[in-house]
Amino acid sequence: MARTMTDPAPWAGLDPNDPLEDLHGGDLGWAADAYRRHVSDWLDLSTGINWLAYTVPPVPDAAWRELPAKGALEGLCAAAADVYGAGAGTAVVAAPGTQAIIQAPPALNRPARVTILGPTYFEHEKCWRGAGVPVEASADLPPLDRSVVVDNPNNPDGRIVSPERLADWAGRAARAGHVLIVDEAFADVTPEVSLAPHLPLPNVVVLRSFGKFYCLAGLRLGFALGGDRLIRDLEARLGPWAVSGPALAVRRAAFADAAWAAEARRRLAGDRAQLESMIAGAGLDIAGSTDLFVLGAGSRAPLVWEALARSDILVRRFIDRPDYLRFGLPGPEDEWRRLADALNGGAAGR
């Protein structure tokens, strides 16, 4: 049974054998309850989301009133293939967030077993196991006798497997009927690591997220790219009108704004460097990063987490790796000062 998280020092009371304890980032409700303060008091750095949101353009009234037109959805998917640099002939399906797609592949192909490169986003393992498929963990690409899931860049450590290596593995494994799923939720900040330009490849699905880079996670929009058969199977499983009209309108405008994306990448790279320096100054090692989050590591991680929580700052912890803390990027200058003050306070306890 999941804990209520009402202990004012919840780290010490967590049960590492309870999968429900491995909370997603962004859930301020239990933190506010645990420390008996209002949600609005908290600075949420527990997600890997760009803090500066894309400015949402006016949404046409028809997008709210009418069912999304098939032509509009097809146009959006074609634009996604172009923006992500997918090769000619790549099929694309849009979904209400990549989580909906992560939950769909276990129902397809029914592989005998799946290897997940980890440690990584735990929903992959959860969904495959829930579908009755045996799951194995690996730190590297396994032999060519099973299907594989890779987060690239990886969450939470930013590990990257080169797209050329993935393409080579996929090309050989596909001949035995195995599937490669590459979750590129954090690839917008480093598009050069994407496998999309190598598509279409047999039995390969690439997932792309919209909300993290554009800071519009509540819009719930994501894409799967790959070979026609797999993508059409996913499309059938998602059903009609999987994406809302307003989401189509906003994403269409964002895709066309290359200048905004280039400036966001420049700013996020600078912010990542600044955050790494702050975390190292608090006595944690830098175990990995992307331009949307930094992973700190060390035996002091629980103490630092507690110091931050008592300052109403939430970062991402991992119940199976208590030496890890993942920090999202602060936004305005006052958030940077607030984090620095809290880290300095925690570092004073060394």
C-alpha positions in Angstrom: 0.0 0.0 0.0 1.3 3.5 -0.9 2.3 5.8 1.9 0.4 9.0 2.6 3.7 10.9 2.8 2.6 12.8 5.9 5.9 12.2 7.7 7.8 15.6 7.8 11.0 13.7 6.9 9.6 11.2 4.4 12.9 10.0 2.9 13.7 7.8 5.9 10.3 6.2 5.9 10.2 5.1 2.3 9.9 1.4 1.4 12.2 0.5 -1.5 10.1 -2.6 -2.2 6.9 -0.6 -2.8 6.8 0.4 -6.5 4.2 3.0 -5.7 6.8 4.9 -3.7 8.7 5.7 -6.9 6.7 8.9 -7.6 6.9 10.8 -10.8 8.4 14.3 -10.8 6.0 17.2 -10.7 3.7 15.9 -7.9 3.8 18.8 -5.4 0.7 17.6 -3.6 2.4 15.0 -1.4 5.4 17.3 -0.7 3.1 20.1 0.4 1.2 17.6 2.6 4.4 16.1 4.0 5.8 19.5 5.1 2.5 21.0 5.9 2.8 24.0 3.5 0.8 25.1 0.6 1.5 23.9 -2.9 2.1 27.5 -4.1 5.0 27.9 -1.6 7.1 25.3 -3.5 9.7 25.7 -6.2 9.3 22.5 -8.4 12.6 21.4 -9.9 11.6 17.7 -9.9 10.8 17.6 -13.7 13.0 18.0 -16.7 10.9 20.7 -18.3 12.1 23.9 -19.9 11.0 26.7 -17.5 10.3 29.3 -20.2 7.2 28.2 -22.1 6.5 28.7 -25.7 4.0 31.6 -26.1 0.7 29.9 -27.0 -0.8 31.6 -30.0 -4.6 32.4 -30.2 -6.4 29.2 -30.7 -9.2 29.3 -33.3 -12.7 28.9 -31.8 -13.3 26.0 -34.2 -10.5 24.0 -32.5 -12.5 24.0 -29.3 -15.9 23.3 -30.9 -15.2 20.8 -33.6 -13.6 17.4 -33.7 -10.1 17.5 -35.1 -10.1 17.1 -38.9 -8.2 14.2 -40.4 -6.4 16.5 -42.8 -5.2 18.7 -40.0 -3.8 15.7 -38.1 -2.1 14.3 -41.2 -0.6 17.8 -41.8 0.8 17.9 -38.3 2.3 14.5 -38.6 4.0 15.5 -41.8 5.4 18.6 -40.1 6.6 16.4 -37.3 8.5 14.2 -39.7 10.1 17.3 -41.2 11.0 19.0 -37.9 12.5 15.8 -36.5 14.5 15.2 -39.7 12.9 11.8 -40.4 13.8 10.1 -43.6 11.4 9.8 -46.5 8.7 7.3 -46.1 8.7 7.5 -42.3 5.2 7.0 -40.8 4.2 9.3 -37.9 1.3 9.1 -35.4 0.4 11.8 -32.9 -0.8 10.9 -29.4 -2.0 12.6 -26.2 1.6 12.5 -24.7 4.3 9.9 -25.2 3.1 8.1 -22.1 0.1 6.9 -24.1 2.5 5.4 -26.6 4.7 3.8 -24.0 1.6 1.9 -22.8 0.7 0.8 -26.3 3.8 -1.1 -27.6 3.4 -4.0 -25.0 0.2 -4.9 -26.8 2.0 -5.2 -30.1 4.3 -7.9 -31.5 4.3 -9.8 -28.2 8.1 -10.3 -28.0 9.3 -13.2 -25.8 11.3 -10.8 -23.7 12.4 -7.2 -23.6 15.7 -5.7 -22.5 15.6 -2.1 -21.1 18.8 -0.1 -21.0 18.8 1.3 -17.5 18.5 2.7 -15.0 15.9 4.7 -16.8 12.3 5.9 -16.8 10.4 3.2 -14.8 7.2 3.4 -16.8 8.8 1.4 -19.6 9.4 -1.6 -17.4 6.1 -1.2 -15.6 4.1 -1.3 -18.9 5.9 -4.3 -20.4 5.6 -6.3 -17.1 1.9 -5.3 -17.0 1.5 -6.9 -20.4 3.0 -10.1 -19.2 6.3 -9.7 -21.0 9.5 -10.7 -19.1 11.8 -7.7 -18.7 15.6 -7.7 -18.2 17.8 -4.7 -17.4 21.1 -4.0 -19.1 23.7 -1.2 -19.1 24.4 -1.7 -22.8 22.8 -3.0 -26.0 22.2 -6.7 -25.6 22.7 -9.5 -28.1 20.5 -9.6 -31.1 18.0 -12.1 -29.6 15.5 -9.8 -28.0 13.6 -6.5 -28.3 15.1 -3.4 -26.7 13.9 -0.1 -25.1 16.3 2.8 -24.9 15.9 6.3 -23.5 18.2 8.5 -25.6 19.3 10.8 -24.0 18.6 8.7 -20.9 16.6 9.8 -18.0 18.0 10.4 -15.4 21.7 10.3 -16.3 21.8 11.8 -19.8 23.6 8.8 -21.3 23.6 8.8 -25.1 23.9 5.9 -27.4 24.9 7.1 -30.8 22.2 6.9 -33.5 24.6 5.1 -35.8 25.1 2.4 -33.3 21.4 2.1 -32.7 20.7 2.0 -36.4 23.3 -0.8 -36.9 21.8 -2.8 -34.0 18.3 -2.4 -35.3 19.1 -3.3 -38.8 20.5 -6.7 -37.7 18.0 -7.4 -34.9 15.0 -6.7 -37.2 15.9 -9.7 -39.4 15.1 -11.9 -36.4 11.8 -10.0 -35.8 13.0 -8.0 -32.7 11.8 -4.4 -32.1 13.8 -1.4 -31.0 11.9 1.4 -29.2 13.9 4.6 -28.7 12.3 7.2 -26.3 13.7 10.6 -27.3 11.7 12.7 -24.8 14.8 14.9 -24.1 16.3 14.9 -27.6 14.9 18.4 -28.6 17.9 20.0 -26.9 20.4 17.9 -28.7 18.7 16.9 -32.1 22.0 15.5 -33.4 21.5 12.4 -31.2 18.2 11.5 -32.7 17.6 8.3 -34.6 14.9 9.9 -36.7 17.1 10.8 -39.7 17.9 7.1 -40.0 14.3 6.2 -40.3 12.4 4.3 -41.6 14.0 1.1 -40.2 12.3 -2.2 -39.9 10.8 -2.7 -36.4 11.9 0.6 -35.0 9.8 3.1 -33.2 11.1 6.5 -32.1 9.1 8.5 -29.5 9.2 12.3 -29.3 7.7 14.5 -26.6 6.4 18.0 -27.1 5.8 19.3 -23.6 9.3 19.2 -22.1 11.1 21.4 -24.5 8.3 23.8 -25.1 7.2 23.8 -21.5 3.6 22.9 -22.4 3.4 19.5 -20.7 -0.3 20.1 -19.8 -1.1 20.1 -23.5 -0.4 16.3 -23.6 1.1 15.8 -27.1 3.7 13.4 -28.4 4.7 11.5 -31.5 5.8 8.1 -32.6 7.9 7.7 -35.8 8.9 4.5 -37.6 8.0 1.9 -40.2 4.5 2.0 -41.6 3.2 -1.3 -40.1 4.2 -0.6 -36.5 3.0 3.0 -36.6 -0.4 2.1 -38.1 -0.8 -0.6 -35.4 -0.2 2.1 -32.8 -2.6 4.5 -34.6 -5.3 1.8 -34.5 -4.7 1.2 -30.8 -4.9 4.9 -30.0 -8.1 5.3 -31.8 -9.7 8.3 -33.6 -9.3 11.9 -32.3 -6.4 11.0 -30.0 -5.1 14.6 -30.1 -7.2 17.6 -29.4 -7.8 20.5 -31.8 -6.1 23.1 -29.5 -3.0 20.8 -29.3 -2.9 20.6 -33.1 -3.1 24.4 -33.4 -0.4 25.1 -30.8 2.0 22.5 -32.1 1.6 23.7 -35.7 2.7 27.2 -34.6 5.6 25.9 -32.5 6.9 23.7 -35.3 7.2 26.8 -37.6 9.1 28.8 -35.0 12.7 27.7 -35.6 14.1 30.9 -34.1 12.4 30.2 -30.8 13.8 26.7 -30.7 17.4 27.9 -31.5 17.3 30.5 -28.7 15.9 28.0 -26.2 18.7 25.6 -26.9 21.3 28.3 -26.5 19.8 29.5 -23.2 19.3 26.0 -21.8 22.9 25.0 -22.4 24.1 28.0 -20.4 21.7 27.2 -17.6 22.8 23.6 -17.4 26.4 24.7 -16.9 25.5 27.0 -14.1 23.4 24.4 -12.4 26.2 21.8 -12.6 28.5 24.3 -10.9 26.0 24.9 -8.1 25.3 21.2 -7.5 29.0 20.4 -7.4 29.5 23.2 -4.9 27.0 21.5 -2.6 29.2 18.4 -2.4 27.5 16.2 -5.0 29.2 14.7 -8.0 27.8 15.3 -11.4 26.6 11.9 -12.6 25.2 13.0 -15.9 23.0 15.7 -17.5 21.2 17.0 -20.4 20.3 20.7 -21.1 17.0 20.0 -19.3 18.2 18.4 -16.0 21.3 17.6 -14.0 21.9 14.4 -12.0 23.8 14.8 -8.7 25.2 11.8 -6.9 26.8 11.0 -3.6 26.2 9.8 -0.1 25.0 13.3 0.9 22.0 13.2 -1.5 19.4 12.4 1.2 20.7 15.3 3.4 20.7 17.7 0.4 17.2 16.6 -0.6 15.9 17.2 3.0 17.6 20.6 3.2 15.9 21.6 -0.1 12.5 20.2 0.9 12.6 22.2 4.1 13.2 25.3 1.9 10.2 24.3 -0.2 12.2 23.1 -3.1 11.4 19.8 -4.7 13.9 17.8 -6.7 13.6 14.3 -8.1 14.8 11.5 -5.9 15.0 7.7 -6.7 13.9 5.2 -4.2 16.2 2.5 -5.7 19.2 4.9 -5.9 19.2 7.1 -2.7 22.5 8.5 -3.8 20.9 10.2 -6.8 19.1 13.6 -7.0 17.9 14.9 -10.4 17.6 18.7 -10.6 15.5 20.5 -13.2 16.6 24.0 -14.3 15.4 27.0 -12.3 13.9 29.9 -14.2 14.0 33.6 -13.2 16.9 35.0 -11.2 15.0 34.8 -7.9 14.6 31.0 -8.4 18.4 30.6 -8.9 19.0 32.6 -5.7 16.6 30.6 -3.8 18.2 27.3 -4.9 21.7 28.6 -4.1 20.7 29.7 -0.6 19.1 26.3 0.1 22.1 24.4 -1.3 24.5 26.5 0.7 22.5 25.8 3.8 22.6 22.1 3.1 26.3 22.1 2.3 27.0 23.8 5.6 26.0 20.4 7.2 29.0 18.6 5.7 
